[in-house]
Amino acid sequence: MDPQIAMTDTTTLRPRETPGPKLLSVVVPVYNEEDVLEEFERRTREALESLNQVYELVLVNDGSSDGTLAVILRLRQANP
């Protein structure tokens, strides 16, 4: 193992000590999903909101050749 990569300080592995809600991040790679992405986002948002949890939905365009990126940008504008 590369000595520069080795972890020597395990204190960084302790849970966060500051109070407050934790953020749930849902990261979804999307590829040519223009036709279904809005419905997916709506259903996923409904499910996440039912958890009563602070969340973010991160949609990652994985090189789509259709209008997926435009849909992502539209969804981001509507739900910052």
Backbone as XML, in Angstrom:
<?xml version="1.0"?>
<chain id="A" units="angstrom">
  <residue number="1" name="MET">
    <atom name="N" x="0.839" y="-1.185" z="0.000"/>
    <atom name="CA" x="0.000" y="0.000" z="0.000"/>
    <atom name="C" x="0.877" y="1.238" z="0.000"/>
  </residue>
  <residue number="2" name="ASP">
    <atom name="N" x="0.481" y="2.194" z="-0.768"/>
    <atom name="CA" x="1.201" y="3.454" z="-0.859"/>
    <atom name="C" x="1.126" y="4.171" z="0.486"/>
  </residue>
  <residue number="3" name="PRO">
    <atom name="N" x="2.264" y="4.495" z="1.113"/>
    <atom name="CA" x="2.242" y="5.139" z="2.429"/>
    <atom name="C" x="1.557" y="6.503" z="2.414"/>
  </residue>
  <residue number="4" name="GLN">
    <atom name="N" x="1.496" y="7.151" z="1.266"/>
    <atom name="CA" x="0.828" y="8.450" z="1.197"/>
    <atom name="C" x="-0.685" y="8.301" z="1.271"/>
  </residue>
  <residue number="5" name="ILE">
    <atom name="N" x="-1.210" y="7.131" z="0.919"/>
    <atom name="CA" x="-2.648" y="6.891" z="0.927"/>
    <atom name="C" x="-3.105" y="6.320" z="2.268"/>
  </residue>
  <residue number="6" name="ALA">
    <atom name="N" x="-2.219" y="5.685" z="2.996"/>
    <atom name="CA" x="-2.590" y="5.030" z="4.246"/>
    <atom name="C" x="-3.209" y="6.021" z="5.216"/>
  </residue>
  <residue number="7" name="MET">
    <atom name="N" x="-4.296" y="5.591" z="5.864"/>
    <atom name="CA" x="-4.962" y="6.446" z="6.850"/>
    <atom name="C" x="-4.284" y="6.252" z="8.200"/>
  </residue>
  <residue number="8" name="THR">
    <atom name="N" x="-3.892" y="7.327" z="8.797"/>
    <atom name="CA" x="-3.249" y="7.240" z="10.097"/>
    <atom name="C" x="-4.104" y="7.873" z="11.184"/>
  </residue>
  <residue number="9" name="ASP">
    <atom name="N" x="-5.093" y="8.671" z="10.804"/>
    <atom name="CA" x="-5.919" y="9.370" z="11.773"/>
    <atom name="C" x="-7.360" y="8.903" z="11.623"/>
  </residue>
  <residue number="10" name="THR">
    <atom name="N" x="-7.837" y="8.068" z="12.547"/>
    <atom name="CA" x="-9.192" y="7.539" z="12.452"/>
    <atom name="C" x="-10.230" y="8.484" z="13.029"/>
  </residue>
  <residue number="11" name="THR">
    <atom name="N" x="-9.812" y="9.615" z="13.564"/>
    <atom name="CA" x="-10.791" y="10.556" z="14.111"/>
    <atom name="C" x="-11.689" y="11.110" z="13.018"/>
  </residue>
  <residue number="12" name="THR">
    <atom name="N" x="-11.256" y="11.097" z="11.782"/>
    <atom name="CA" x="-12.088" y="11.589" z="10.699"/>
    <atom name="C" x="-13.248" y="10.641" z="10.402"/>
  </residue>
  <residue number="13" name="LEU">
    <atom name="N" x="-13.239" y="9.446" z="10.946"/>
    <atom name="CA" x="-14.291" y="8.479" z="10.695"/>
    <atom name="C" x="-15.434" y="8.580" z="11.699"/>
  </residue>
  <residue number="14" name="ARG">
    <atom name="N" x="-15.302" y="9.430" z="12.698"/>
    <atom name="CA" x="-16.351" y="9.568" z="13.706"/>
    <atom name="C" x="-17.549" y="10.294" z="13.128"/>
  </residue>
  <residue number="15" name="PRO">
    <atom name="N" x="-18.741" y="9.995" z="13.637"/>
    <atom name="CA" x="-19.933" y="10.683" z="13.138"/>
    <atom name="C" x="-19.862" y="12.180" z="13.393"/>
  </residue>
  <residue number="16" name="ARG">
    <atom name="N" x="-20.557" y="12.908" z="12.570"/>
    <atom name="CA" x="-20.630" y="14.356" z="12.716"/>
    <atom name="C" x="-21.220" y="14.695" z="14.078"/>
  </residue>
  <residue number="17" name="GLU">
    <atom name="N" x="-20.606" y="15.649" z="14.748"/>
    <atom name="CA" x="-21.036" y="15.997" z="16.098"/>
    <atom name="C" x="-21.936" y="17.227" z="16.129"/>
  </residue>
  <residue number="18" name="THR">
    <atom name="N" x="-22.117" y="17.886" z="15.007"/>
    <atom name="CA" x="-22.963" y="19.071" z="14.994"/>
    <atom name="C" x="-24.416" y="18.649" z="14.842"/>
  </residue>
  <residue number="19" name="PRO">
    <atom name="N" x="-25.314" y="19.307" z="15.577"/>
    <atom name="CA" x="-26.720" y="18.943" z="15.465"/>
    <atom name="C" x="-27.305" y="19.412" z="14.140"/>
  </residue>
  <residue number="20" name="GLY">
    <atom name="N" x="-28.400" y="18.851" z="13.784"/>
    <atom name="CA" x="-29.081" y="19.275" z="12.564"/>
    <atom name="C" x="-29.414" y="18.083" z="11.702"/>
  </residue>
  <residue number="21" name="PRO">
    <atom name="N" x="-30.291" y="18.314" z="10.756"/>
    <atom name="CA" x="-30.705" y="17.203" z="9.895"/>
    <atom name="C" x="-29.580" y="16.759" z="8.978"/>
  </residue>
  <residue number="22" name="LYS">
    <atom name="N" x="-29.539" y="15.478" z="8.732"/>
    <atom name="CA" x="-28.564" y="14.938" z="7.791"/>
    <atom name="C" x="-29.166" y="14.975" z="6.400"/>
  </residue>
  <residue number="23" name="LEU">
    <atom name="N" x="-28.330" y="15.152" z="5.429"/>
    <atom name="CA" x="-28.759" y="15.244" z="4.049"/>
    <atom name="C" x="-28.677" y="13.871" z="3.392"/>
  </residue>
  <residue number="24" name="LEU">
    <atom name="N" x="-29.784" y="13.426" z="2.821"/>
    <atom name="CA" x="-29.807" y="12.190" z="2.052"/>
    <atom name="C" x="-29.592" y="12.563" z="0.590"/>
  </residue>
  <residue number="25" name="SER">
    <atom name="N" x="-28.535" y="12.049" z="-0.004"/>
    <atom name="CA" x="-28.243" y="12.326" z="-1.413"/>
    <atom name="C" x="-28.544" y="11.086" z="-2.232"/>
  </residue>
  <residue number="26" name="VAL">
    <atom name="N" x="-29.388" y="11.248" z="-3.238"/>
    <atom name="CA" x="-29.703" y="10.162" z="-4.159"/>
    <atom name="C" x="-29.104" y="10.563" z="-5.506"/>
  </residue>
  <residue number="27" name="VAL">
    <atom name="N" x="-28.114" y="9.804" z="-5.947"/>
    <atom name="CA" x="-27.396" y="10.116" z="-7.179"/>
    <atom name="C" x="-27.805" y="9.092" z="-8.234"/>
  </residue>
  <residue number="28" name="VAL">
    <atom name="N" x="-28.301" y="9.604" z="-9.373"/>
    <atom name="CA" x="-28.835" y="8.733" z="-10.408"/>
    <atom name="C" x="-28.181" y="9.062" z="-11.752"/>
  </residue>
  <residue number="29" name="PRO">
    <atom name="N" x="-27.429" y="8.107" z="-12.323"/>
    <atom name="CA" x="-26.911" y="8.332" z="-13.668"/>
    <atom name="C" x="-28.051" y="8.126" z="-14.667"/>
  </residue>
  <residue number="30" name="VAL">
    <atom name="N" x="-28.165" y="9.007" z="-15.652"/>
    <atom name="CA" x="-29.221" y="8.877" z="-16.657"/>
    <atom name="C" x="-28.601" y="8.914" z="-18.047"/>
  </residue>
  <residue number="31" name="TYR">
    <atom name="N" x="-29.101" y="8.064" z="-18.911"/>
    <atom name="CA" x="-28.595" y="7.980" z="-20.279"/>
    <atom name="C" x="-29.780" y="7.824" z="-21.231"/>
  </residue>
  <residue number="32" name="ASN">
    <atom name="N" x="-30.002" y="8.814" z="-22.065"/>
    <atom name="CA" x="-31.092" y="8.810" z="-23.040"/>
    <atom name="C" x="-32.440" y="8.497" z="-22.381"/>
  </residue>
  <residue number="33" name="GLU">
    <atom name="N" x="-32.769" y="9.250" z="-21.351"/>
    <atom name="CA" x="-34.002" y="9.044" z="-20.599"/>
    <atom name="C" x="-34.994" y="10.183" z="-20.784"/>
  </residue>
  <residue number="34" name="GLU">
    <atom name="N" x="-34.887" y="10.911" z="-21.866"/>
    <atom name="CA" x="-35.737" y="12.071" z="-22.110"/>
    <atom name="C" x="-37.227" y="11.757" z="-21.932"/>
  </residue>
  <residue number="35" name="ASP">
    <atom name="N" x="-37.675" y="10.621" z="-22.417"/>
    <atom name="CA" x="-39.102" y="10.298" z="-22.403"/>
    <atom name="C" x="-39.648" y="9.933" z="-21.025"/>
  </residue>
  <residue number="36" name="VAL">
    <atom name="N" x="-38.805" y="9.482" z="-20.124"/>
    <atom name="CA" x="-39.303" y="8.990" z="-18.824"/>
    <atom name="C" x="-38.767" y="9.760" z="-17.626"/>
  </residue>
  <residue number="37" name="LEU">
    <atom name="N" x="-37.848" y="10.681" z="-17.853"/>
    <atom name="CA" x="-37.151" y="11.323" z="-16.748"/>
    <atom name="C" x="-38.064" y="12.173" z="-15.865"/>
  </residue>
  <residue number="38" name="GLU">
    <atom name="N" x="-38.989" y="12.903" z="-16.454"/>
    <atom name="CA" x="-39.882" y="13.725" z="-15.635"/>
    <atom name="C" x="-40.750" y="12.868" z="-14.719"/>
  </residue>
  <residue number="39" name="GLU">
    <atom name="N" x="-41.256" y="11.764" z="-15.223"/>
    <atom name="CA" x="-42.069" y="10.865" z="-14.392"/>
    <atom name="C" x="-41.215" y="10.218" z="-13.299"/>
  </residue>
  <residue number="40" name="PHE">
    <atom name="N" x="-39.998" y="9.813" z="-13.653"/>
    <atom name="CA" x="-39.092" y="9.250" z="-12.652"/>
    <atom name="C" x="-38.814" y="10.254" z="-11.539"/>
  </residue>
  <residue number="41" name="GLU">
    <atom name="N" x="-38.542" y="11.491" z="-11.932"/>
    <atom name="CA" x="-38.248" y="12.534" z="-10.940"/>
    <atom name="C" x="-39.457" y="12.770" z="-10.042"/>
  </residue>
  <residue number="42" name="ARG">
    <atom name="N" x="-40.651" y="12.820" z="-10.615"/>
    <atom name="CA" x="-41.869" y="13.053" z="-9.832"/>
    <atom name="C" x="-42.080" y="11.937" z="-8.815"/>
  </residue>
  <residue number="43" name="ARG">
    <atom name="N" x="-41.978" y="10.706" z="-9.257"/>
    <atom name="CA" x="-42.184" y="9.561" z="-8.347"/>
    <atom name="C" x="-41.105" y="9.499" z="-7.272"/>
  </residue>
  <residue number="44" name="THR">
    <atom name="N" x="-39.876" y="9.742" z="-7.671"/>
    <atom name="CA" x="-38.771" y="9.700" z="-6.709"/>
    <atom name="C" x="-38.923" y="10.816" z="-5.683"/>
  </residue>
  <residue number="45" name="ARG">
    <atom name="N" x="-39.279" y="12.021" z="-6.139"/>
    <atom name="CA" x="-39.489" y="13.146" z="-5.221"/>
    <atom name="C" x="-40.613" y="12.837" z="-4.235"/>
  </residue>
  <residue number="46" name="GLU">
    <atom name="N" x="-41.709" y="12.258" z="-4.702"/>
    <atom name="CA" x="-42.813" y="11.888" z="-3.808"/>
    <atom name="C" x="-42.350" y="10.891" z="-2.749"/>
  </residue>
  <residue number="47" name="ALA">
    <atom name="N" x="-41.586" y="9.901" z="-3.164"/>
    <atom name="CA" x="-41.087" y="8.899" z="-2.215"/>
    <atom name="C" x="-40.147" y="9.538" z="-1.190"/>
  </residue>
  <residue number="48" name="LEU">
    <atom name="N" x="-39.246" y="10.413" z="-1.651"/>
    <atom name="CA" x="-38.301" y="11.057" z="-0.744"/>
    <atom name="C" x="-39.010" y="12.000" z="0.221"/>
  </residue>
  <residue number="49" name="GLU">
    <atom name="N" x="-40.007" y="12.727" z="-0.262"/>
    <atom name="CA" x="-40.740" y="13.642" z="0.619"/>
    <atom name="C" x="-41.503" y="12.887" z="1.690"/>
  </residue>
  <residue number="50" name="SER">
    <atom name="N" x="-41.927" y="11.671" z="1.415"/>
    <atom name="CA" x="-42.655" y="10.881" z="2.405"/>
    <atom name="C" x="-41.753" y="10.429" z="3.560"/>
  </residue>
  <residue number="51" name="LEU">
    <atom name="N" x="-40.445" y="10.510" z="3.373"/>
    <atom name="CA" x="-39.498" y="10.108" z="4.419"/>
    <atom name="C" x="-39.327" y="11.168" z="5.495"/>
  </residue>
  <residue number="52" name="ASN">
    <atom name="N" x="-39.808" y="12.370" z="5.228"/>
    <atom name="CA" x="-39.629" y="13.472" z="6.179"/>
    <atom name="C" x="-38.142" y="13.684" z="6.472"/>
  </residue>
  <residue number="53" name="GLN">
    <atom name="N" x="-37.365" y="13.746" z="5.444"/>
    <atom name="CA" x="-35.901" y="13.796" z="5.508"/>
    <atom name="C" x="-35.410" y="14.877" z="4.558"/>
  </residue>
  <residue number="54" name="VAL">
    <atom name="N" x="-34.386" y="15.605" z="4.944"/>
    <atom name="CA" x="-33.759" y="16.545" z="4.027"/>
    <atom name="C" x="-33.040" y="15.722" z="2.954"/>
  </residue>
  <residue number="55" name="TYR">
    <atom name="N" x="-33.308" y="16.053" z="1.696"/>
    <atom name="CA" x="-32.729" y="15.246" z="0.622"/>
    <atom name="C" x="-32.335" y="16.114" z="-0.570"/>
  </residue>
  <residue number="56" name="GLU">
    <atom name="N" x="-31.536" y="15.497" z="-1.428"/>
    <atom name="CA" x="-31.238" y="16.075" z="-2.733"/>
    <atom name="C" x="-31.259" y="14.932" z="-3.739"/>
  </residue>
  <residue number="57" name="LEU">
    <atom name="N" x="-31.767" y="15.224" z="-4.901"/>
    <atom name="CA" x="-31.775" y="14.266" z="-5.999"/>
    <atom name="C" x="-30.803" y="14.796" z="-7.044"/>
  </residue>
  <residue number="58" name="VAL">
    <atom name="N" x="-29.751" y="14.052" z="-7.284"/>
    <atom name="CA" x="-28.702" y="14.470" z="-8.215"/>
    <atom name="C" x="-28.803" y="13.592" z="-9.459"/>
  </residue>
  <residue number="59" name="LEU">
    <atom name="N" x="-29.172" y="14.214" z="-10.572"/>
    <atom name="CA" x="-29.276" y="13.506" z="-11.842"/>
    <atom name="C" x="-28.009" y="13.784" z="-12.646"/>
  </residue>
  <residue number="60" name="VAL">
    <atom name="N" x="-27.321" y="12.738" z="-13.032"/>
    <atom name="CA" x="-26.049" y="12.873" z="-13.742"/>
    <atom name="C" x="-26.241" y="12.420" z="-15.183"/>
  </residue>
  <residue number="61" name="ASN">
    <atom name="N" x="-26.120" y="13.355" z="-16.110"/>
    <atom name="CA" x="-26.226" y="13.013" z="-17.525"/>
    <atom name="C" x="-24.992" y="12.217" z="-17.926"/>
  </residue>
  <residue number="62" name="ASP">
    <atom name="N" x="-25.215" y="10.995" z="-18.378"/>
    <atom name="CA" x="-24.118" y="10.082" z="-18.686"/>
    <atom name="C" x="-23.851" y="10.018" z="-20.193"/>
  </residue>
  <residue number="63" name="GLY">
    <atom name="N" x="-23.783" y="11.204" z="-20.827"/>
    <atom name="CA" x="-23.450" y="11.262" z="-22.244"/>
    <atom name="C" x="-24.631" y="11.036" z="-23.170"/>
  </residue>
  <residue number="64" name="SER">
    <atom name="N" x="-25.815" y="11.392" z="-22.738"/>
    <atom name="CA" x="-27.019" y="11.181" z="-23.548"/>
    <atom name="C" x="-26.928" y="11.910" z="-24.880"/>
  </residue>
  <residue number="65" name="SER">
    <atom name="N" x="-27.543" y="11.295" z="-25.901"/>
    <atom name="CA" x="-27.575" y="11.920" z="-27.223"/>
    <atom name="C" x="-28.968" y="12.460" z="-27.553"/>
  </residue>
  <residue number="66" name="ASP">
    <atom name="N" x="-29.914" y="12.320" z="-26.634"/>
    <atom name="CA" x="-31.254" y="12.862" z="-26.840"/>
    <atom name="C" x="-31.410" y="14.139" z="-26.017"/>
  </residue>
  <residue number="67" name="GLY">
    <atom name="N" x="-32.597" y="14.511" z="-25.634"/>
    <atom name="CA" x="-32.841" y="15.740" z="-24.895"/>
    <atom name="C" x="-32.793" y="15.588" z="-23.387"/>
  </residue>
  <residue number="68" name="THR">
    <atom name="N" x="-32.117" y="14.558" z="-22.896"/>
    <atom name="CA" x="-32.046" y="14.313" z="-21.452"/>
    <atom name="C" x="-31.479" y="15.509" z="-20.699"/>
  </residue>
  <residue number="69" name="LEU">
    <atom name="N" x="-30.424" y="16.099" z="-21.187"/>
    <atom name="CA" x="-29.813" y="17.229" z="-20.490"/>
    <atom name="C" x="-30.793" y="18.388" z="-20.364"/>
  </residue>
  <residue number="70" name="ALA">
    <atom name="N" x="-31.546" y="18.664" z="-21.406"/>
    <atom name="CA" x="-32.538" y="19.748" z="-21.345"/>
    <atom name="C" x="-33.590" y="19.458" z="-20.283"/>
  </residue>
  <residue number="71" name="VAL">
    <atom name="N" x="-34.000" y="18.208" z="-20.159"/>
    <atom name="CA" x="-34.981" y="17.831" z="-19.139"/>
    <atom name="C" x="-34.378" y="18.027" z="-17.751"/>
  </residue>
  <residue number="72" name="ILE">
    <atom name="N" x="-33.133" y="17.602" z="-17.561"/>
    <atom name="CA" x="-32.458" y="17.776" z="-16.268"/>
    <atom name="C" x="-32.415" y="19.259" z="-15.898"/>
  </residue>
  <residue number="73" name="LEU">
    <atom name="N" x="-32.045" y="20.097" z="-16.834"/>
    <atom name="CA" x="-31.953" y="21.531" z="-16.551"/>
    <atom name="C" x="-33.325" y="22.117" z="-16.219"/>
  </residue>
  <residue number="74" name="ARG">
    <atom name="N" x="-34.355" y="21.669" z="-16.905"/>
    <atom name="CA" x="-35.711" y="22.124" z="-16.629"/>
    <atom name="C" x="-36.161" y="21.686" z="-15.234"/>
  </residue>
  <residue number="75" name="LEU">
    <atom name="N" x="-35.868" y="20.446" z="-14.877"/>
    <atom name="CA" x="-36.226" y="19.933" z="-13.554"/>
    <atom name="C" x="-35.470" y="20.673" z="-12.455"/>
  </residue>
  <residue number="76" name="ARG">
    <atom name="N" x="-34.219" y="20.980" z="-12.709"/>
    <atom name="CA" x="-33.418" y="21.717" z="-11.715"/>
    <atom name="C" x="-33.987" y="23.112" z="-11.490"/>
  </residue>
  <residue number="77" name="GLN">
    <atom name="N" x="-34.415" y="23.744" z="-12.556"/>
    <atom name="CA" x="-34.984" y="25.079" z="-12.425"/>
    <atom name="C" x="-36.304" y="25.043" z="-11.650"/>
  </residue>
  <residue number="78" name="ALA">
    <atom name="N" x="-37.112" y="24.011" z="-11.875"/>
    <atom name="CA" x="-38.404" y="23.895" z="-11.205"/>
    <atom name="C" x="-38.263" y="23.451" z="-9.752"/>
  </residue>
  <residue number="79" name="ASN">
    <atom name="N" x="-37.204" y="22.713" z="-9.440"/>
    <atom name="CA" x="-37.003" y="22.160" z="-8.090"/>
    <atom name="C" x="-35.555" y="22.362" z="-7.657"/>
  </residue>
  <residue number="80" name="PRO">
    <atom name="N" x="-35.192" y="23.589" z="-7.319"/>
    <atom name="CA" x="-33.792" y="23.838" z="-6.973"/>
    <atom name="C" x="-33.386" y="23.101" z="-5.707"/>
  </residue>
</chain>
